[in-house]
Amino acid sequence: MKHCRRNYATLWIVLILPVLLGWPQSQWADGHSLFPEPDAPAISPALAVSVPAAMDGLERNALQLIDVRSLEEFQRFRIAGSIHMPLHTIRTKPFLKSKPIVLVNEGFSIRHLADACETLNRQGFQATILAGGLLAWQAGGGPLVGDPFAMDRMIIVPPHMLAREMGSRHLLIIDAGGSGENRGAIHGTSVHPIPLIDNPQNLERITALWVKNRTDPFFRILISGRNGNETDLIHRQLTAAGIRQVYLLKNGWQAYEQYLNDQRLATRAKEDRQVTIGPCTACAPQKEFERKQ
């Protein structure tokens, strides 16, 4: 009975404490909300540098491109003349204040770059973001060095990366199944159900959406099917149609929903995550021995 009362007391604390302190209901260990606010502020276009401007500045040695992806990703492919540096270490390099710096990644993960840019600028740096990232650089004719296969896969967005961008006003998601049944997994982000699988006439709508939003330097389109097979099919269809500056959700909605379920489970108490699926056969001999004693 005491154990039950203690469990109820713990449950009460877990439920009421976040409300009293104003914490989000679901958080990752790195501080990102599992479901970001749907009305996230728009990112200022002043933080963006276009691909042509970055190419010109790099050629004149008037700026420094800093690739903030992981070292492994940087070694696979990169912009010639760029340097690799983790985002959190830039502020410890005062020599980078001598000329403008342009932060570079694949082009999809924008929210944390915008936050870092604003912080760096308050600290005396001249920081901006390469609009569209490496994907836009490649689409604009900018040379990349490295593994061509890895370059082709940079449009693939893993579930955790999508979750961090949810709520962005600069992100449009297309449900390629066209039914809209996957909207339950989406929070605070514009979703268009457009059937694309074996439906090539609808590919023109993707181009139209790009044209409609071309004034936004941080605008991105992510497309997803139900699973990995559908995502691969969509990738082939987009490539055949010459549509390259869009992103695809890795392994589709099934993988994203599994990721969300895993994150929800991770926030639960350890005892709530443990499941007994049958008798412990390894423990049986020990229990029998103890009984005889």
C-alpha positions as CSV (number, residue, x, y, z in Angstrom):
1,M,0.0,0.0,0.0
2,K,2.8,2.4,0.8
3,H,4.4,1.5,-2.5
4,C,1.1,2.5,-4.3
5,R,0.9,5.8,-2.5
6,R,4.5,6.5,-3.4
7,N,3.8,5.8,-7.1
8,Y,0.8,8.1,-7.1
9,A,2.8,10.8,-5.5
10,T,5.5,10.5,-8.1
11,L,3.0,10.5,-10.9
12,W,1.4,13.7,-9.5
13,I,4.8,15.4,-9.4
14,V,5.6,14.4,-13.0
15,L,2.2,15.7,-14.2
16,I,1.9,19.0,-12.3
17,L,5.6,20.1,-12.1
18,P,5.9,21.0,-15.9
19,V,2.7,23.0,-15.7
20,L,3.8,25.0,-12.7
21,L,7.2,25.7,-14.3
22,G,6.0,26.3,-17.8
23,W,8.1,23.6,-19.3
24,P,7.1,21.9,-22.6
25,Q,5.3,18.6,-22.2
26,S,7.9,16.8,-24.3
27,Q,11.6,17.6,-24.5
28,W,14.6,16.0,-26.0
29,A,17.8,15.7,-24.0
30,D,19.4,18.5,-26.1
31,G,16.6,21.0,-25.2
32,H,14.6,20.8,-28.4
33,S,10.8,20.5,-27.9
34,L,9.5,17.3,-29.4
35,F,6.7,19.3,-30.9
36,P,8.0,22.9,-31.5
37,E,5.6,25.8,-31.3
38,P,3.5,26.1,-34.5
39,D,3.9,29.8,-34.6
40,A,7.7,29.9,-34.6
41,P,9.0,33.3,-35.6
42,A,10.0,33.9,-39.2
43,I,13.7,34.0,-39.9
44,S,14.9,37.4,-41.2
45,P,15.9,37.4,-44.8
46,A,18.8,39.6,-43.9
47,L,20.5,36.5,-42.4
48,A,20.6,34.9,-45.9
49,V,23.3,35.0,-48.6
50,S,22.4,33.8,-52.0
51,V,24.4,31.2,-53.9
52,P,25.7,33.7,-56.5
53,A,26.7,36.2,-53.9
54,A,28.5,33.5,-51.9
55,M,30.3,32.3,-55.1
56,D,31.4,35.8,-55.9
57,G,32.6,36.5,-52.3
58,L,34.5,33.2,-52.2
59,E,36.2,33.9,-55.5
60,R,37.3,37.4,-54.2
61,N,38.3,36.0,-50.8
62,A,35.9,38.5,-49.3
63,L,34.2,35.9,-47.1
64,Q,34.8,32.6,-45.4
65,L,32.4,29.6,-45.9
66,I,32.2,27.6,-42.7
67,D,30.6,24.1,-43.0
68,V,29.0,23.2,-39.7
69,R,27.9,19.7,-40.5
70,S,29.6,16.7,-38.9
71,L,33.3,16.1,-39.8
72,E,32.2,12.8,-41.4
73,E,29.7,14.6,-43.6
74,F,32.2,17.3,-44.5
75,Q,34.8,14.7,-45.5
76,R,32.3,13.0,-47.8
77,F,31.6,16.1,-49.9
78,R,32.0,19.9,-49.5
79,I,32.4,23.2,-51.2
80,A,36.0,23.7,-52.3
81,G,37.5,26.5,-50.2
82,S,35.2,26.0,-47.3
83,I,36.4,25.0,-43.8
84,H,34.9,22.7,-41.3
85,M,34.0,23.9,-37.8
86,P,31.4,22.8,-35.3
87,L,28.8,25.5,-34.8
88,H,29.4,25.9,-31.1
89,T,33.1,26.5,-31.5
90,I,32.9,29.5,-33.9
91,R,32.4,32.0,-31.1
92,T,35.8,30.9,-29.6
93,K,37.6,31.9,-32.8
94,P,38.0,35.7,-32.7
95,F,40.1,35.7,-35.9
96,L,36.9,34.9,-37.8
97,K,35.7,38.4,-37.0
98,S,38.0,39.9,-39.6
99,K,35.7,39.3,-42.5
100,P,32.1,38.0,-43.1
101,I,31.4,34.3,-42.4
102,V,28.7,32.2,-44.1
103,L,27.4,29.2,-42.3
104,V,26.8,26.2,-44.5
105,N,24.9,22.9,-44.1
106,E,22.8,20.7,-46.3
107,G,20.1,23.4,-46.5
108,F,17.3,21.8,-44.6
109,S,18.2,22.5,-40.9
110,I,17.8,26.2,-40.6
111,R,16.3,27.1,-37.2
112,H,19.4,26.4,-35.2
113,L,21.6,28.2,-37.7
114,A,19.4,31.3,-37.5
115,D,19.7,31.3,-33.7
116,A,23.4,30.8,-33.9
117,C,23.7,33.6,-36.5
118,E,22.0,36.1,-34.4
119,T,24.1,35.2,-31.3
120,L,27.3,35.5,-33.3
121,N,26.4,38.8,-34.7
122,R,25.7,40.2,-31.2
123,Q,29.2,39.0,-30.3
124,G,30.9,41.0,-33.1
125,F,30.9,38.5,-35.9
126,Q,29.5,39.1,-39.4
127,A,27.5,35.9,-39.8
128,T,25.0,34.9,-42.4
129,I,23.6,31.6,-43.8
130,L,24.0,30.2,-47.3
131,A,20.4,30.2,-48.5
132,G,19.4,26.7,-49.6
133,G,22.7,25.3,-48.3
134,L,24.7,22.7,-50.3
135,L,21.6,21.6,-52.2
136,A,21.1,25.2,-53.6
137,W,24.8,25.5,-54.2
138,Q,24.8,22.4,-56.3
139,A,21.6,23.4,-58.1
140,G,23.1,26.8,-58.9
141,G,26.1,25.2,-60.6
142,G,28.5,25.5,-57.7
143,P,31.2,22.9,-57.7
144,L,31.3,20.3,-54.9
145,V,34.2,17.9,-54.2
146,G,33.8,14.5,-52.8
147,D,31.6,11.4,-53.2
148,P,29.0,11.8,-55.9
149,F,26.7,9.2,-54.3
150,A,26.7,11.0,-51.0
151,M,25.9,14.3,-52.8
152,D,22.9,12.6,-54.4
153,R,21.6,11.5,-51.0
154,M,21.9,14.9,-49.3
155,I,18.2,15.5,-50.1
156,I,17.3,12.7,-47.7
157,V,16.1,14.0,-44.3
158,P,16.1,11.7,-41.3
159,P,13.1,11.8,-38.9
160,H,15.0,13.6,-36.1
161,M,16.0,16.4,-38.5
162,L,12.4,16.9,-39.6
163,A,11.2,17.0,-36.0
164,R,13.5,19.9,-35.2
165,E,12.2,21.9,-38.1
166,M,8.5,21.4,-37.3
167,G,6.6,24.6,-36.8
168,S,8.9,26.5,-39.2
169,R,7.0,29.1,-41.3
170,H,9.5,28.4,-44.1
171,L,8.8,24.7,-44.4
172,L,6.1,23.1,-46.6
173,I,5.4,19.4,-46.4
174,I,3.9,17.3,-49.2
175,D,2.1,14.1,-48.4
176,A,2.8,12.2,-51.6
177,G,0.1,9.7,-50.9
178,G,-2.4,12.5,-51.3
179,S,-4.9,11.2,-48.7
180,G,-3.8,13.5,-45.9
181,E,-4.0,10.5,-43.5
182,N,-0.5,11.3,-42.2
183,R,-1.4,14.8,-41.0
184,G,-1.7,13.4,-37.4
185,A,2.1,13.2,-37.2
186,I,2.5,16.8,-38.3
187,H,2.4,19.7,-35.8
188,G,2.3,23.3,-36.8
189,T,3.6,23.0,-40.3
190,S,1.8,23.5,-43.6
191,V,0.9,20.2,-45.2
192,H,-0.3,19.7,-48.8
193,P,-1.7,16.2,-49.8
194,I,-0.5,15.9,-53.4
195,P,-0.5,12.4,-54.9
196,L,2.8,12.0,-56.7
197,I,3.4,8.3,-56.9
198,D,2.9,7.3,-60.6
199,N,1.1,10.6,-61.0
200,P,3.7,12.7,-63.0
201,Q,1.2,15.5,-63.9
202,N,1.3,16.6,-60.3
203,L,5.0,17.2,-60.4
204,E,4.2,20.5,-62.1
205,R,2.5,21.6,-58.8
206,I,5.9,21.2,-57.0
207,T,7.5,23.6,-59.4
208,A,4.6,26.0,-59.0
209,L,5.0,26.0,-55.2
210,W,8.6,26.8,-55.6
211,V,7.8,29.8,-57.9
212,K,5.2,31.0,-55.5
213,N,7.6,31.1,-52.6
214,R,10.8,32.0,-54.4
215,T,11.1,35.3,-52.5
216,D,11.7,33.5,-49.2
217,P,15.4,32.5,-49.1
218,F,14.7,29.9,-46.4
219,F,11.8,28.2,-48.1
220,R,12.0,24.4,-48.3
221,I,9.8,21.6,-49.6
222,L,9.8,18.2,-48.0
223,I,8.0,15.3,-49.7
224,S,7.2,11.9,-48.1
225,G,5.5,8.7,-49.0
226,R,4.3,6.1,-46.6
227,N,7.6,4.1,-46.4
228,G,11.1,3.8,-47.8
229,N,10.0,2.1,-51.0
230,E,7.6,4.9,-51.8
231,T,10.3,7.5,-51.0
232,D,12.8,5.8,-53.4
233,L,10.1,5.8,-56.1
234,I,9.4,9.5,-55.6
235,H,13.1,10.2,-55.7
236,R,13.4,8.6,-59.1
237,Q,10.4,10.4,-60.5
238,L,11.6,13.8,-59.3
239,T,15.1,13.2,-60.8
240,A,13.6,12.1,-64.1
241,A,11.5,15.4,-64.1
242,G,14.6,17.5,-63.3
243,I,13.2,18.5,-59.9
244,R,16.2,18.5,-57.5
245,Q,15.8,21.2,-55.0
246,V,13.4,19.4,-52.7
247,Y,13.9,17.1,-49.7
248,L,12.6,13.6,-49.0
249,L,11.8,12.1,-45.6
250,K,14.0,9.0,-45.0
251,N,11.9,5.9,-44.9
252,G,8.7,7.8,-45.1
253,W,5.9,8.5,-42.5
254,Q,6.3,5.1,-40.9
255,A,9.9,5.9,-39.8
256,Y,8.8,9.4,-38.6
257,E,5.9,8.1,-36.5
258,Q,8.2,5.4,-35.0
259,Y,10.7,8.1,-34.1
260,L,8.0,10.1,-32.4
261,N,6.9,7.1,-30.4
262,D,10.5,6.4,-29.4
263,Q,10.8,9.9,-28.1
264,R,7.6,9.7,-26.2
265,L,8.8,6.5,-24.6
266,A,12.1,8.0,-23.7
267,T,10.4,10.7,-21.7
268,R,8.6,8.2,-19.5
269,A,9.9,7.0,-16.2
270,K,12.2,3.9,-16.3
271,E,9.7,1.6,-14.6
272,D,7.0,2.6,-17.1
273,R,9.3,1.7,-20.0
274,Q,10.0,-1.8,-18.7
275,V,7.7,-4.5,-20.0
276,T,7.6,-8.1,-18.8
277,I,7.0,-10.4,-21.8
278,G,7.2,-13.8,-20.0
279,P,8.8,-15.7,-17.1
280,C,12.5,-15.2,-16.6
281,T,13.8,-18.7,-17.4
282,A,17.3,-17.6,-16.3
283,C,16.1,-16.7,-12.9
284,A,14.2,-19.9,-12.3
285,P,17.1,-22.1,-11.0
286,Q,18.1,-19.3,-8.6
287,K,14.6,-19.0,-7.3
288,E,14.3,-22.8,-6.8
289,F,17.6,-22.8,-4.9
290,E,16.4,-20.0,-2.6
291,R,13.1,-21.8,-2.0
292,K,14.9,-25.0,-0.9
293,Q,17.1,-23.0,1.4
